[in-house]
Amino acid sequence: MSTPPSIGDVLNNILSAINSVIGAIATAIADNAEVIGTVVIVGALAVSVMSIGKKVFSGLSGWFRGLTF
């Protein structure tokens, strides 16, 4: 019969697996940093344009509503 693994071995393997996963995530983020940055910037620009557009169009619609024929 084989001996069961010790608690220290189990914890060491768990920490090693967590470290590997975090390292893989960090590598993936670093490899795609340019794309991630572009998406963040384009998203921020889209939100700001949408916000400004809402203000402009609500003002124009109010102005047209004020015109009576």
LOTORVEX-49571 format. One record per residue (C-alpha): x, y, z; residue in one letter. Coordinates in steps of 0.25 Angstrom, whole numbers, padded with zeros to 4 digits. Layout:
N
      c1      c2      c3   res
       X       Y       Z     a
...
***
This chain:
69
      c1      c2      c3   res
    0000    0000    0000     m
    0005    0014   -0003     s
    0005    0025    0008     t
   -0005    0036    0007     p
    0001    0050    0003     p
    0004    0059    0015     s
   -0003    0072    0017     i
    0009    0080    0014     g
    0010    0073    0000     d
   -0005    0075   -0003     v
   -0004    0090    0001     l
    0009    0092   -0007     n
    0002    0086   -0019     n
   -0010    0095   -0018     i
   -0001    0107   -0016     l
    0007    0103   -0028     s
   -0005    0101   -0037     a
   -0011    0115   -0032     i
    0003    0121   -0036     n
    0002    0115   -0049     s
   -0012    0120   -0052     v
   -0008    0134   -0048     i
    0004    0134   -0056     g
   -0003    0129   -0068     a
   -0014    0140   -0066     i
   -0003    0151   -0065     a
    0004    0146   -0077     t
   -0009    0146   -0085     a
   -0012    0160   -0081     i
    0003    0165   -0084     a
    0002    0158   -0098     d
   -0011    0165   -0101     n
   -0008    0179   -0094     a
   -0009    0187   -0107     e
   -0023    0181   -0111     v
   -0028    0183   -0097     i
   -0024    0197   -0097     g
   -0030    0200   -0110     t
   -0043    0194   -0106     v
   -0043    0202   -0093     v
   -0040    0215   -0100     i
   -0050    0212   -0111     v
   -0061    0209   -0101     g
   -0058    0222   -0093     a
   -0059    0230   -0106     l
   -0072    0223   -0110     a
   -0078    0226   -0096     v
   -0074    0240   -0096     s
   -0079    0243   -0111     v
   -0092    0236   -0107     m
   -0094    0245   -0094     s
   -0091    0258   -0102     i
   -0100    0253   -0113     g
   -0112    0251   -0103     k
   -0110    0265   -0098     k
   -0109    0271   -0112     v
   -0121    0263   -0117     f
   -0130    0266   -0105     s
   -0127    0281   -0107     g
   -0130    0281   -0121     l
   -0143    0273   -0119     s
   -0147    0283   -0108     g
   -0144    0294   -0118     w
   -0153    0288   -0129     f
   -0164    0285   -0119     r
   -0164    0300   -0115     g
   -0167    0304   -0130     l
   -0182    0304   -0133     t
   -0187    0306   -0146     f
***
